[in-house]
């Protein structure tokens, strides 16, 4: 059974474990099947590539690698702290994410 994550693309997250602990970045991509996230300028790795038709030069390319979703926490816009979230249903039936500290709606 896969773990459920409420994180989405363009969310601001704080890294809570690993070599980049304490850094804040924006989610670029969510890999739901692998429970991983690609976060901007976090978990940078160097890949050695050889010249090809698409990459004429080759050499060492630095890029982000995915991090596990359990190693990040969502940042609340109002509290400006990493927070846990809860799901709440509005009067019109729409489900939204809510900050547990300040009860502010996170989804715009």
KEVEXKE-808345 format. One record per residue (C-alpha): residue in one letter; x, y, z. Coordinates in steps of 0.02 Angstrom, whole numbers, padded with zeros to 5 digits. Example, Ala and Ser with C-alpha at 12.3 -4.5 7.8 and 13.67 -1.06 7.14 Angstrom:
2
+--------+--------+--------+--------+
| residu |      x |      y |      z |
+--------+--------+--------+--------+
|      a |  00615 | -00225 |  00390 |
|      s |  00684 | -00053 |  00357 |
+--------+--------+--------+--------+
END
This chain:
108
+--------+--------+--------+--------+
| residu |      x |      y |      z |
+--------+--------+--------+--------+
|      x |  00000 |  00000 |  00000 |
|      x |  00069 |  00170 | -00049 |
|      x |  00074 |  00316 |  00072 |
|      x | -00043 |  00461 |  00032 |
|      x |  00034 |  00633 |  00009 |
|      x | -00059 |  00798 |  00006 |
|      x |  00086 |  00892 | -00074 |
|      x |  00063 |  00970 | -00246 |
|      x |  00168 |  01053 | -00381 |
|      x |  00220 |  01233 | -00340 |
|      x |  00199 |  01206 | -00151 |
|      x |  00335 |  01282 | -00041 |
|      x |  00416 |  01148 |  00069 |
|      x |  00553 |  01138 |  00200 |
|      x |  00674 |  00991 |  00204 |
|      x |  00671 |  00909 |  00377 |
|      x |  00797 |  00768 |  00350 |
|      x |  00951 |  00731 |  00246 |
|      x |  01100 |  00830 |  00181 |
|      x |  00993 |  00982 |  00137 |
|      x |  00902 |  00989 |  00305 |
|      x |  00832 |  01163 |  00341 |
|      x |  00826 |  01222 |  00160 |
|      x |  00665 |  01285 |  00081 |
|      x |  00616 |  01254 | -00100 |
|      x |  00471 |  01242 | -00222 |
|      x |  00405 |  01074 | -00284 |
|      x |  00439 |  01054 | -00470 |
|      x |  00365 |  00880 | -00493 |
|      x |  00275 |  00746 | -00390 |
|      x |  00308 |  00561 | -00421 |
|      x |  00157 |  00484 | -00333 |
|      x |  00198 |  00303 | -00376 |
|      x |  00372 |  00316 | -00298 |
|      x |  00319 |  00435 | -00156 |
|      x |  00453 |  00560 | -00209 |
|      x |  00463 |  00745 | -00248 |
|      x |  00577 |  00848 | -00359 |
|      x |  00616 |  01008 | -00262 |
|      x |  00700 |  01161 | -00338 |
|      x |  00888 |  01172 | -00294 |
|      x |  00876 |  01029 | -00167 |
|      x |  00972 |  00863 | -00174 |
|      x |  01085 |  00920 | -00316 |
|      x |  01182 |  00777 | -00397 |
|      x |  01315 |  00774 | -00533 |
|      x |  01288 |  00663 | -00683 |
|      x |  01426 |  00622 | -00806 |
|      x |  01358 |  00619 | -00984 |
|      x |  01440 |  00577 | -01148 |
|      x |  01413 |  00679 | -01306 |
|      x |  01257 |  00632 | -01405 |
|      x |  01141 |  00705 | -01536 |
|      x |  01041 |  00800 | -01403 |
|      x |  01191 |  00847 | -01295 |
|      x |  01336 |  00896 | -01410 |
|      x |  01460 |  00941 | -01274 |
|      x |  01441 |  00804 | -01143 |
|      x |  01529 |  00826 | -00976 |
|      x |  01465 |  00845 | -00798 |
|      x |  01285 |  00904 | -00778 |
|      x |  01216 |  00957 | -00609 |
|      x |  01030 |  00927 | -00580 |
|      x |  00902 |  00897 | -00442 |
|      x |  00865 |  00720 | -00386 |
|      x |  00699 |  00669 | -00307 |
|      x |  00681 |  00664 | -00117 |
|      x |  00560 |  00557 | -00018 |
|      x |  00398 |  00644 |  00031 |
|      x |  00424 |  00598 |  00215 |
|      x |  00579 |  00710 |  00219 |
|      x |  00484 |  00872 |  00183 |
|      x |  00352 |  00978 |  00270 |
|      x |  00233 |  01102 |  00189 |
|      x |  00262 |  01285 |  00230 |
|      x |  00111 |  01388 |  00284 |
|      x |  00099 |  01561 |  00202 |
|      x |  00026 |  01643 |  00358 |
|      x |  00129 |  01558 |  00496 |
|      x |  00288 |  01553 |  00388 |
|      x |  00332 |  01389 |  00475 |
|      x |  00330 |  01207 |  00421 |
|      x |  00161 |  01135 |  00471 |
|      x |  00056 |  00978 |  00466 |
|      x | -00103 |  00993 |  00365 |
|      x | -00280 |  00928 |  00376 |
|      x | -00412 |  00911 |  00243 |
|      x | -00574 |  01007 |  00266 |
|      x | -00731 |  01016 |  00159 |
|      x | -00800 |  01190 |  00125 |
|      x | -00986 |  01234 |  00119 |
|      x | -00988 |  01216 | -00071 |
|      x | -00918 |  01038 | -00056 |
|      x | -00739 |  01078 | -00111 |
|      x | -00597 |  00993 | -00015 |
|      x | -00456 |  01108 |  00041 |
|      x | -00295 |  01091 |  00141 |
|      x | -00292 |  01184 |  00307 |
|      x | -00144 |  01231 |  00420 |
|      x | -00156 |  01144 |  00589 |
|      x | -00072 |  01289 |  00681 |
|      x | -00170 |  01440 |  00620 |
|      x | -00321 |  01358 |  00532 |
|      x | -00280 |  01458 |  00374 |
|      x | -00333 |  01382 |  00207 |
|      x | -00175 |  01336 |  00109 |
|      x | -00254 |  01307 | -00062 |
|      x | -00279 |  01470 | -00157 |
+--------+--------+--------+--------+
END
